[in-house]
């Protein structure tokens, strides 16, 4: 083990300086200094107490003094000899500086009674560490380190250690010297979020320092001078974290935002919550600190790793209290409720607005540490009633200004705290707080029966509420808390539902509430709660109406959820949404999601429906299907046919709707899809009719030999061929008109010559079983069209052909020859065609050489 030399100086029960041979540099004492201090505290008898060395020297005669000095020099001659020689010279020189001063210093004598005495603090080390942590930009754990330094200052202030302010001064100096400040100022950008939070904490600690009732007046004036000096420096960031030329003038926002009946003005220009000096937080802490029960193990950490919440007791207010029951604890609660409930204008700027939210959350977290006994419940009730009746002072008064800070977060705490003790007051307060006037667009109608519904809407600039998303989610949380509490109470649920419908303007939040209500209403381990289920359904219906005409990426999810919710409510709810589909869904949603889900096997099983109920649902679904098909045949026809399959009349009606829409409103893809469905269902003649209609919409150019509709064309021709000669004769003119691609036409021709037509065996038709000739109609027309397509395509390809495509072109001509040879005089036609090519394109010598080689 290493042995270290440690020296500690004391003065009036404080350690005023330390040195240790370990050389450790830190703002905290090293382990060896702590060990020696503990040894001195625990075993005072073992450490010999001596008089100051000057007293001992005073008792010696001249011989003893000479002996003492010589022995001292001998013991340390290498270290002290130069100093001893120098001192001897100075003492022997009559006009030396040392001889002008009476007496001599004594390091063992301690300070004089008038000297400053404070605990040892390695100032240089504090500066170095803060500088280092700031240089790392608040990242890599350095933010954590700075916060632990702040915590150390808090602890020092709590222990009334005068070094607390000294250490804070050193930290502040380094913050002011941060080179990034001037950089941010030049760029005109705000300081970073992490840095802002550190500056906030710095400000909060200075508030603690200057509020300290135990410090002297001269100390306070000294700090004030220092704070002013820092505040006047260019680089010092403003309270909102920005570098503007001036703070935004809040009073400008309050031009009196046409005072009329049902309007109010905000008298509190400066909000106490979110204020840079945090007055409510400071007062609350000061008052609760007086009531804190310091348990033996209060510093122990619980198993979860969190420190235990503080335990408080009532300490009566002795002087100046009008109320005999008043305690510092009830005053702390009162202060917090007054501050949180103050009607105040939303400050300008993202940072200031964010600070309001964070400050609210901090105060509420502290309030939740208070265990509400009878005295505190009385205080809570009294204060809540005052807030409800508080007029323009209160953010929970009947009328609030359009731009006052919403009370949702606060009201959620009040609601939960009051509910077990006074449910009526809890609901009255939470319902009043549901409003968010900044989103209201029209003036109130002046409904005198509901005075608390009035809001002041002064036409003004739309304020920039950067935290609006957070505020809306808090409004939603408040509503959700009330819905949960009101489960089973139809009257209360109605009122909460009305408040939601009146005050929440975002469909996604109402959808979230609907989902919350549904979850709470349908617990896995017990029966559903119908009251809350109906609320969930009603909210869901509102979302459907809100998002029907606006695009919402969650729309499909919302529609599916609504059907699930309606299914849980029961068959009447399903009938209702099917009958009023046009106000809730698009035709596509109504057929493909709503009706299809309602008619599914799972839904029928889930509801255990009897036959009449099943029929009623099916009839509603069919009516819906036909209405949707009429309104949007393109997207709903196929779903409508599927839904109407089991009812002959409805199916016929749906089919007729498709036929009527085919000429104008439908694409060939949609018609082919429905035609294939018809064939699959066993209606080949209807499939043929629809395929024929689809063909009239199609146009395939000579070079579209990979077009996605080719499979549909081949299928349509195969279907016509299987039905018989008449159908084939009917579709071939359509094919010839629509398809100009030679390879597709030759494919159709080849398939039609391979088997006899009419193999589908339509009842009542005779089938000759003979193969069809390409010399006679209808195949003759198809053959001519195919030959013509090959000729046209050849000329088109030759106008811009490159040598690397020559081989492919020769293969194409070989395919063309196969088609030409199907005609009686095909070989003559083909020979003429080749001669023609050789004449027209004789300039393409290499290509014509290849043509001659293959075709002569």
KOLVOFI-421403 format. One record per residue (C-alpha): x, y, z. Coordinates in steps of 0.1 Angstrom, whole numbers, plus 5000, padded with zeros to 4 digits. Example, Ala and Ser with C-alpha at 12.3 -4.5 7.8 and 13.67 -1.06 7.14 Angstrom:
<nodes>
512349555078513749895071
</nodes>
This chain:
<nodes>
500050005000501150354992501650605021500650965014501451275034498351475041498151825057494851975068494352325081491452405105489852735114486852765136485652405130486052435092488752275070490252575053493052405032494252065023497251915006497851544998500851364983498451164959498251464936494551394928492851694913489151704919486551944933485851694960488451584987490451284979489950964999493151025020491951375032488551225040490250935059492451175080489451405087487351105099490250985120490551325136486751335143486450975156489750965176490451315188492551175217494951015192495851345175497951555199496751915203499652155204500152525209501052735179504852695171505453065179504253005215506752715218509652925204508753215228509552975257513052895245516353075255518953185230520952845231517752645227516652855197520152805181519952435187516452415173517352595141520552395135518752055141515952165117518452255090520351935095517251725092516251885059519552045048519051985010515552135010515852425035519552535034519152785005516052935023517852945056520853125041518653375024516653445056519853475076521153735052517953935053517753935091521354055094520754335070519354625090517254785061515854465047512054425042511854145068513154385095510554645087507754415099507154345136507053975145506953685121504353465104503153145121501252895099500152695129498452985147495253005126493553315112492753625131489253685144488453935116489653715088487253545063486853175072485352925049485552565039488352475015487352474978489852414950488652704928491052634900489752274899486152384897486952624868488852354849486152094853483252324842485352444813486052084803482351974806481152274786483652214758482051874753478852044745476751884772477151544755478951214765477851234801479251584806475651714810475251464838478451584854477351944853474051854868475851664896477851984903474552174904473251914929476351974950475652344951472052274962473352044989475852315001473052575002470852345021473652295047474152675048477652625035478952975023480952794996477652714978477453074964481253074958481152754938478052884918479953204910482953004896480552784876478753094862482053264852482852954831479352954816479853314806483253244792481852954770483253044735480052904718477953194732479653454710479353214680475653174685475253544690476953614657474853354639471753484655470753124665469353024698471452814722470952444720468252254740470752084763472652404770469352584777468452344803471852394820471352774819467852734834469352534863472052794868469353064870467252854894470252814917470953194918467253244928467953014958471153204967469553544966466453434985468553285013467253455045470453385064472853585042474053935051472954245033476454325020476653975005473354034987474454364973477754204962475853934943473554184928476454384914477954054900474653944884474154294868477654274854477053934838473554044826475054344808477554134788476754094751477053714751474653664780471653474766468153614772465553424793463953264763467353134752467453354721469653654710466953904700467454284700464754304726462354084745459054054727456654304743453854094757451554394761451354434723449554104722446754244744445254534725441854544740442154104717436754444711435654364746432054234744429754034765431253694772434753834766437553884791440954054794443953904811445254114839448253894845450753974819453453764835452653404843453953274876454352924862457052904836458453234849462353244846462553294884460153014892458353194920455752914926458352644927460552844951457652924975456352564974459752424982460352685010457052605027457252225023460952225035459652355069457352045071459751775059460251485082463951395080463851015084466950825094466950645061465550915039468650915018468450545011467450444976464550204972464849884952463550044920466450284921464350584928464750794959461750764982459251054981459651295010457451255041455751575054454051665087451851965094453752255111451252515123451752875112452353055144452253425135450053625111447653335103443953425102443053055102443752835132444052525110446652675087449952495084452952555062451952245043448452365035449952705025452352525002449352344985447452674983450352854967450852574941447152574932446952954930449952964907448852684885445352814882446353174874444953294840448053404821448753474784450753214765454253364762455853414728458653184715459052804715461452804745459253014768456152794759458052474764459152614798455552664808454752294801457852174819457352394849453752274852454851904851457551974878455052134902452451854896455151594903455851764936452051794944451751414938454251364966451851514991449551265008446151435010444851425046441651595058443251935062444851925027441551805011439752095027442452335013442052164979438252194978438352554990440952654964439052474936435852654943437752984944439352904910435952824895434553154907437753344903436753574874439553704852442253614877441553244872442353014842439352814853436953104855433753114834435253314806438853304795440853494770441553324737445353314743445453214779447452904788445152604789444552424822444252054810447451924828446452104860442851994858443851634853445751644886442851824903440251584890442151274902442851434936439251554941437351254927437351034959436351334981433951544960433051394926430651674916433351934921435951724903433751684872432652044872436252164872437551914847434651984822435352354825439052304818438352104786438152414764441052524741439852864730442852934707441452674683437852824683437153004651433753174656432353404683430053234709426353234702425653394736423853094750423053224785421952884799425552754796427653054806430752844811430752754774431453114764434853194751436253524741437253524705438953854695439953864658443753874659446853734644446853354647449253314676452253084671451652814696454652594692453552354719449952314705450451944697451451874733448552084747446051894725447451564737447051684773443451784765442951434752444551284784442051484806439151364786440351004788440751034826437151144829435850874806437650604826436250744859432650784845432450424833428950294841427450634848425450724817424651084828428351174835429450994803426951204783428351534797431951424791431051314755429451654749432651834762434751614739432651684708432552054716436252114724438451864707439151964671441651694660440251374645443251164655442851264691439051184691439950844675442450784703439750864729437350624711440050354712440750424749437050414758436650084738439649924757438250024791434749914782435849564770438149424797439549074789438448924822434849054826431749164807431649464785430349794798427549904775427550274786431150324777430950114746428250344733430450644740433350474721430950414691429650774691433250914692434150674664431150794643432251154648435751064636434250904605432251224597435251444604437651254581435151154553436051444530439651504542442551274535443851084565446450814563444850624592441450624575441350244567442450164603439650394616436950234594437949884604438049984641434550134638433049814624434749614653433249864678429749854663429949464663430749474700427849714706425449474687423349414657421349744660424549944657425649754626422249804609422550174618425950224602424950024571421850244567423650574571426850474553426850784530427451024559430250804573432150624545433150644509431350394486434650194483435050174521431350094525431449794502435049654505435449704543432249774561429649554544432249284536433249264574429549274586428648984563431748774572431348444590433348574620430848854626427848624624429548384649430648674672427048804675425348464676422648594652419348404645417948374610415748694609418648904622421048754597418548834569418049194582421849254581422249084547419349294533420949624546424349514532422749444497420949784497424249954506426049764479423649864452423650234463427450234463427550064428425250334415427350614430430850474421430550184397434250184388435350094424432249924438430749714411432649394418432149424456428449484450428049174429429848964455427649104483424449034462425348684451422848504473419848724463418748684426416949024422419849224439422449034418420549114386420249484396424049494403424749334369422549594352424349874370427649744356426249714320424850074322428150214335430350014311430050254282431050564301432350524336434550204336437950104324438749794305440749654335437649684357435349534331437749234324437949174362434149164365433848954333436248694348434248694380431048624360432648324342433948194376430348224390429048024360427648304338429748264306427448464283427448754307431248724310431348734272429149054271431349234296434549114279433149254246432449594263435949594278437449534243435849854231437850054257441149894247443850014223447049804219449649964196452049764173454949774198453049694230453749324230454149314268451049514277449349384310445949364291447249094267446248814291442748954293442448974255443648614251441248504278438348694261439048534228439348184244436048244261434348354229435848054210434547814237431047954235430747904197431148044163428648334167430448474198433848434181432348614150431148894174434448954192436848924163435849264147436449424182439849254185440849374150439749724159441549734193444649524188447449634164450149424178451049144153452448894177449248904199447048874168448948574155448748414190444948454190444748314154446848014162444747934193441447964173442747714146443847444170440447334184436847344172434647624186431747584210433347334234431747494265428547314255425947584261422647394266420347394235423147464210424447214184428147194179429547064145432946984161434747094129437947314130437447654115439047764082441148074079439748124044436248194057434648444082435248514110438948394110439648534075439148894089441548804118444148664093444048974071444349194102447348994114449149004081448449374078449849424114453049234105453549454074452949784094455149674123457949574099457949924083457850084117460749884130462849944099462650324101464950324132466649984135470249954147472649664136472449494171468749424165469149264130469148914143465948974163464349134132465048824110463348604137460348844136460048804098460148424102457148444126455448674100456048404073454248144094451148374095451348464058451348084049447948034067446448224037445748034004448048253984450248324014453548223999453048463970452048743993455148684015457448673984456049003972456449154007460149054009460849193973459149513984461449534015464549473994463549753970462550013997465449944021468249863997470450114015470649884045472949644027473949424056470349374067469149294032471949044028470648864059467048874045468248724012470148444031467048344051464148414026465848403991
</nodes>
